[in-house]
Amino acid sequence: MRRRTPPPPSPLPQRDGIDPVRVRLPGEGTWATVGEHLVERLSGAGAGVVERMLDAGLIVGADGRPVAADTAYVPGLYVWFHRELPHEVPVPFPVEVVYRDEHIVVADKPHFLATTPRGSHITETALARLRRDLGIPALSAAHRLDRLTAGLVLFTVRPEERGAYQTLFGERRVHKEYEAVAPYDPGLDLPRTVRSRIVKERGVLAAYEVEGEPNAVTRIETPEHRPDGTARYRLTPTTGQTHQLRVHMNALGLPILGDPLYPAPLPPVPADDFRRPLQLLARVLEFTDPITGTAHRFRSGRELEAWTSYDDWAGEWTPSRTKAQ
């Protein structure tokens, strides 16, 4: 088997913590020039955008020099450029660094901030912020938390070590504990371990359970409950399906407070509305470092506002949204 030659390093630095786009020209094609191919390939950028970037020298080759539109087409050629990013509403909460060494960074992510660039969230992500704030351009995420979930996330400093840390998660050698605030049901027998098969379709916001071999396992316990009908739960997953904790809690009739998808999708809110965050927190992250052998146990310093100050969190929150429909 032929070993694929790795691409050359980017001649462009990151911008706002975001890597430049790298494009490799196909090995076969009928394009006469680089510009002809890029205009066709990047047509989604809008009429005239690629032409203007070429004219302005914003698309460069491996040597960092601008690629002219009439440069002869060369199969396998790499080019780089920075795409124009849309304005993003700043998430007004900090990313706290819990731990940092030469191999890893453990961060305490706030609600509403995506872990990594994706979709409409690019520069307003934990990864982009940490790259800028810590001056570590090669920083990468070893796993992800949902944008609406707060808590601990593990990042890797060295690209060549990222796989070792990702393997920890893939082989379920990371102990994770979450906290959630949800309705209290005195008739529900807890603690219990919930096992089900969860499916998340591309393009569909909510995941759902189906018959079949379980692929999602969560231990659910109730550390505390209150007369007002709310409780704080400890959730310990041993698998990592998309929305797993939210789906399992909802299936028990205990949808997590502030959840915009379960039990039913709610209308979207404005991008600058940071009220009533999902009451789900990645509280504990525990693992043995695969590089140093150090046993780590980290704990988030954040608190779930619906538990510490429900009235402040709820505001004009509709009570019916805290109960299964």
Buried (B, 14 or more C-beta within 10 A) or exposed (E): EEEEEEEEEBBBEBBEBBBBBEBEBEEEEEBEBBBBBBBEBBEEBEEEBBEEBBBEEBBBBBEEEBBBBEBEBEEEBBBBBBBEEEEBEEBEBEBBBBBBEEBBBBBBBBBBBBBBBEEEBBBBBBBBBBBBEBEBEEBBBBBBBBBBBBBBBBBBBBEEBBEBBBEBBEEEEBEBBBBBBBBBBEEBEBEEEBBBBBBBEEEEEBBBBEEEEEBBBBBBEBEEBEEEEBBBBBBBBBEBBBBBBBBBBBBBBBBBBBBBBBBEEEEEEEBEEBEBBBBBBBBBBBBEBBBEEEEBEBBBEBEBBBBEEBEEBBEEBEEEBBEBE
